Each structure stands twice: as C-alpha cells, then as structure tokens.
Amino acid sequence: MNEYEAVLRLQEIDLALMRFGRTLKAMPQQKKLAALAQARRKVTAGLTKIVGQRKDAELDVSDGEEQHAHLLAVAEQVKADAAARAQDFRHINDLEAQLTSIAKKIEKIEYDHSEKVRLLERLRKAERNAGDLAAKLDREEASLEASYRRDSADIMAEVRRLAAERKQVLSFIEPPTLATYDGASKRFDGLAVERLSGNVPSVCRVKLQPGLYSDVRHSGPITECPYCHRMLVTEDVAR
C-alpha cells in the first residue's frame, strides 16, 4: 500500500468510525443510561446526607438515654442518702427541691427523647427508601447495559475490525503526513483528504486552472488543495 492510498483509506476508516460513534450515541439506551446516571448522582448525594443525619440522630438518642440514666441514678442516690440519715427541716426542703429539679430535667429529656426517636425512625425509613431506590436504579442500569450490548454487538464488532485495520494502515504513513492529516481532520470534521479527478478536487469541486493544475500535478502524490487547503491526492487510486 502506498502512502497516498493509506491516507485515503485512513480517512474512510475514520469517517466510518465517526458514523458508528454517532449511531451508538443515538441509541435509545444511551439516553436512558444518561438519565439514570443523573438520577444516581442525586440519590447518592441524598443518601449520603441522610446517613449523616441518621448517625447524628443516633448519637442524640444515645446521649439522651445516657443523661436520662444518669439523672435517675442521681435521684435514687439522693433518696437513698435522705433515708439513711436523719435530716433537719431545712435540709429536707433542699433535698425535695433537688429532686424536683431532677424530675423536671428527666421529664424534659423524656419529652425530647420521644421527638429524637421519631426523627431517627423517619431518617432510618428515608435511608431504607433511598437504598431501595439505588438498588432499583442498579437493576435498571444492568438491564439497559445488557440491552445496549445486544443491540450494538454488530456495530461494535465492525468498530473493532476497523480499529485493527486502522493500526495497520498507520504503518504506511510517515509521521509528518499523519500530523498533517490529523490537523486537517480536526479542521474539516473528518473530511481531511480529497482526490484529484481530472482537474477537479473531489470535495471542494473547484476546477483547477491550467497553471494550478500543472503545479499540483508536479507537487507529488500528496499535496494541498490550493482552494480548500485539504490534503489532495493527485495519483490515481484503484477503487
């Protein structure tokens, strides 16, 4: 394979790969998978937030239970001390005031504890629901990916074949020529190379004047179109 033949074949391969890429991207599963990915990000962010809130709520409940147990122990100790020894009237009043204060604290903790437990249960339920939703999204994603693999199998096989051929074709192209091709391919959306048919380039279709035609013909098998500045193959290529 000559270099100019390789350049033309490289363009054919790249254009085919571009078409296959657009076909794969346009498959309905891809749009659904993108939507699933967005939903997953939202669910993951929400679940992370809920887990943090649930852990904080568990700590609050645990702290409240510890405070409640501590105050009950203090109240029992105060009662035990009062029963163990005779107390004067003033001291008894002080003990009663202390027990009353402790009882109020216990009552407040018990009330707050109920609210905290209810909050914790809501958070646990929300965490379970988010987990169930994440699992559902996982199942839908697996199903869509399996469907995508089935529907794209023929295209992917052709893509792999073309990719393998592309590596072989590249071996016939010198680095400077490949660099020129890459630049032109980006500039012209894949249509980097044209062939000279008579005195007319195959892409831009602007007829070369005699002087330009002579210059182009003597510029070698691969040159540049003087009009559109694509790579121009001047040699006849067997089709």
C-alpha positions as CSV (number, residue, x, y, z in Angstrom):
1,M,0.0,0.0,0.0
2,N,1.4,3.4,-1.0
3,E,1.3,6.3,1.5
4,Y,-1.4,8.2,-0.5
5,E,-3.5,5.0,-0.6
6,A,-3.1,4.6,3.1
7,V,-4.1,8.2,3.7
8,L,-7.3,7.8,1.7
9,R,-8.1,4.5,3.5
10,L,-7.4,6.1,6.8
11,Q,-10.0,8.8,6.1
12,E,-12.5,6.2,5.0
13,I,-12.0,4.3,8.3
14,D,-12.2,7.4,10.4
15,L,-15.3,8.6,8.8
16,A,-16.9,5.2,9.3
17,L,-15.8,5.2,12.9
18,M,-17.4,8.7,13.3
19,R,-20.7,7.4,11.8
20,F,-20.7,4.4,14.1
21,G,-19.9,6.6,17.1
22,R,-22.9,8.8,16.3
23,T,-25.1,5.8,15.8
24,L,-24.1,4.3,19.1
25,K,-24.6,7.6,20.9
26,A,-28.1,8.0,19.4
27,M,-29.2,4.6,20.6
28,P,-32.2,4.9,23.0
29,Q,-30.4,3.1,25.7
30,Q,-27.7,5.7,25.8
31,K,-30.2,8.5,26.6
32,K,-31.8,6.4,29.3
33,L,-28.4,5.5,30.8
34,A,-27.5,9.1,30.9
35,A,-30.8,9.9,32.8
36,L,-30.1,7.0,35.1
37,A,-26.6,8.3,35.8
38,Q,-28.1,11.7,36.7
39,A,-30.7,10.1,39.0
40,R,-28.0,8.0,40.6
41,R,-25.9,11.1,41.4
42,K,-29.0,12.7,43.1
43,V,-29.8,9.5,45.0
44,T,-26.2,9.1,46.1
45,A,-26.0,12.7,47.3
46,G,-29.3,12.4,49.1
47,L,-28.4,9.1,50.7
48,T,-25.0,10.5,51.9
49,K,-26.9,13.4,53.5
50,I,-29.5,11.1,55.1
51,V,-26.8,8.7,56.5
52,G,-25.0,11.7,58.1
53,Q,-28.3,12.9,59.7
54,R,-29.2,9.4,60.9
55,K,-25.8,9.0,62.6
56,D,-26.2,12.4,64.3
57,A,-29.7,11.4,65.4
58,E,-28.5,8.1,66.8
59,L,-25.8,10.0,68.8
60,D,-28.5,12.4,70.1
61,V,-30.7,9.5,71.2
62,S,-27.8,7.7,72.8
63,D,-26.7,10.9,74.6
64,G,-30.3,11.5,75.8
65,E,-30.5,7.9,77.1
66,E,-27.2,8.3,79.0
67,Q,-28.4,11.6,80.5
68,H,-31.7,10.0,81.5
69,A,-30.0,7.1,83.1
70,H,-27.6,9.4,84.9
71,L,-30.3,11.6,86.3
72,L,-32.3,8.6,87.5
73,A,-29.2,7.3,89.3
74,V,-28.7,10.7,90.9
75,A,-32.3,10.8,92.0
76,E,-32.1,7.4,93.6
77,Q,-28.8,8.3,95.3
78,V,-30.5,11.5,96.7
79,K,-33.4,9.4,98.0
80,A,-31.0,6.8,99.5
81,D,-29.0,9.5,101.3
82,A,-32.1,11.1,102.7
83,A,-33.4,7.7,104.0
84,A,-30.0,6.8,105.5
85,R,-29.8,9.6,108.0
86,A,-32.0,12.0,109.9
87,Q,-32.3,15.4,108.2
88,D,-33.4,18.7,109.6
89,F,-36.3,20.5,108.1
90,R,-34.1,22.8,106.0
91,H,-32.1,20.0,104.7
92,I,-35.2,18.1,103.7
93,N,-36.5,21.1,101.8
94,D,-33.2,21.3,100.0
95,L,-33.5,17.6,99.1
96,E,-37.0,18.0,97.8
97,A,-36.0,21.0,95.7
98,Q,-33.1,18.9,94.3
99,L,-35.4,16.0,93.5
100,T,-38.0,18.3,91.9
101,S,-35.2,19.9,89.7
102,I,-34.0,16.4,88.7
103,A,-37.6,15.3,87.9
104,K,-38.1,18.3,85.7
105,K,-34.9,17.5,83.8
106,I,-35.9,13.9,83.5
107,E,-39.3,14.9,82.1
108,K,-37.7,17.3,79.6
109,I,-35.2,14.6,78.5
110,E,-38.0,12.1,78.1
111,Y,-40.1,14.5,76.0
112,D,-37.0,15.4,73.9
113,H,-36.1,11.7,73.6
114,S,-39.5,10.9,72.1
115,E,-39.0,13.6,69.5
116,K,-35.5,12.3,68.8
117,V,-36.6,8.7,68.4
118,R,-39.4,9.8,66.0
119,L,-36.8,11.7,64.0
120,L,-34.4,8.8,64.0
121,E,-37.2,6.4,62.7
122,R,-38.0,8.9,59.9
123,L,-34.4,9.1,58.9
124,R,-34.0,5.3,59.0
125,K,-37.1,4.9,56.8
126,A,-35.7,7.6,54.4
127,E,-32.4,5.7,54.3
128,R,-34.1,2.4,53.5
129,N,-36.2,4.1,50.8
130,A,-33.1,5.7,49.3
131,G,-31.3,2.4,49.4
132,D,-34.2,0.6,47.7
133,L,-34.2,3.3,45.0
134,A,-30.5,2.9,44.5
135,A,-30.9,-0.8,44.1
136,K,-33.7,-0.3,41.6
137,L,-31.5,2.0,39.6
138,D,-28.8,-0.6,39.6
139,R,-31.2,-3.2,38.2
140,E,-32.4,-0.8,35.5
141,E,-28.9,0.1,34.6
142,A,-27.8,-3.5,34.3
143,S,-30.8,-4.3,32.1
144,L,-30.2,-1.3,29.9
145,E,-26.5,-2.1,29.5
146,A,-27.3,-5.7,28.6
147,S,-29.8,-4.4,26.0
148,Y,-27.3,-1.9,24.7
149,R,-24.7,-4.7,24.3
150,R,-27.1,-6.9,22.4
151,D,-28.3,-4.1,20.1
152,S,-24.8,-2.7,19.4
153,A,-23.0,-6.0,19.1
154,D,-22.7,-5.9,15.3
155,I,-21.6,-2.3,15.3
156,M,-19.0,-2.9,18.0
157,A,-17.7,-5.9,16.1
158,E,-17.2,-3.6,13.0
159,V,-15.7,-0.9,15.1
160,R,-13.1,-3.4,16.5
161,R,-12.3,-4.6,13.0
162,L,-11.9,-1.1,11.7
163,A,-9.7,-0.1,14.7
164,A,-7.4,-3.1,14.0
165,E,-7.2,-2.2,10.3
166,R,-6.5,1.4,11.2
167,K,-3.4,0.4,13.1
168,Q,-2.2,-1.5,10.0
169,V,-2.9,1.5,7.7
170,L,-1.0,3.9,10.0
171,S,2.2,1.8,9.5
172,F,2.2,3.0,5.9
173,I,2.0,6.7,6.7
174,E,5.0,8.9,7.7
175,P,4.7,10.9,10.9
176,P,4.7,14.4,9.1
177,T,2.0,13.2,6.8
178,L,0.0,11.8,9.7
179,A,0.4,15.1,11.6
180,T,-0.9,17.0,8.6
181,Y,-3.8,14.6,8.3
182,D,-4.7,14.9,12.0
183,G,-4.8,18.7,11.8
184,A,-6.9,18.7,8.6
185,S,-9.2,16.1,10.0
186,K,-10.0,18.3,13.1
187,R,-10.3,21.4,10.9
188,F,-12.6,19.8,8.3
189,D,-14.7,17.5,10.6
190,G,-13.1,14.3,9.2
191,L,-13.0,15.3,5.6
192,A,-9.3,15.9,5.5
193,V,-8.4,14.3,2.2
194,E,-9.7,14.7,-1.4
195,R,-8.7,13.1,-4.6
196,L,-8.0,14.8,-7.9
197,S,-10.4,13.7,-10.6
198,G,-9.2,15.2,-13.8
199,N,-8.7,18.8,-12.8
200,V,-11.4,18.8,-10.1
201,P,-10.8,18.0,-6.4
202,S,-13.4,15.6,-5.2
203,V,-14.5,17.5,-2.1
204,C,-14.4,21.2,-2.8
205,R,-15.2,20.7,-6.5
206,V,-13.4,23.9,-7.6
207,K,-11.9,23.3,-11.0
208,L,-8.1,23.9,-11.1
209,Q,-6.9,26.4,-13.7
210,P,-4.2,25.1,-16.1
211,G,-1.4,26.8,-14.2
212,L,-2.5,25.5,-10.8
213,Y,-3.3,22.1,-12.2
214,S,0.3,21.8,-13.6
215,D,1.7,22.9,-10.2
216,V,-0.4,20.4,-8.3
217,R,0.4,17.5,-10.6
218,H,4.1,18.2,-10.1
219,S,3.8,18.6,-6.3
220,G,3.9,14.8,-5.6
221,P,1.3,12.2,-4.8
222,I,0.1,14.1,-1.7
223,T,-0.2,17.9,-1.8
224,E,-2.5,20.6,-0.6
225,C,-5.6,21.8,-2.4
226,P,-4.9,25.5,-3.3
227,Y,-8.6,26.3,-2.8
228,C,-9.9,24.5,0.3
229,H,-6.5,23.5,1.7
230,R,-7.3,19.9,2.3
231,M,-4.8,17.2,1.6
232,L,-5.0,16.4,-2.1
233,V,-4.1,13.1,-3.6
234,T,-3.0,13.5,-7.2
235,E,-2.3,9.9,-8.1
236,D,-5.0,7.6,-9.4
237,V,-6.1,5.1,-6.9
238,A,-7.7,1.8,-7.8
239,R,-11.3,1.7,-6.4
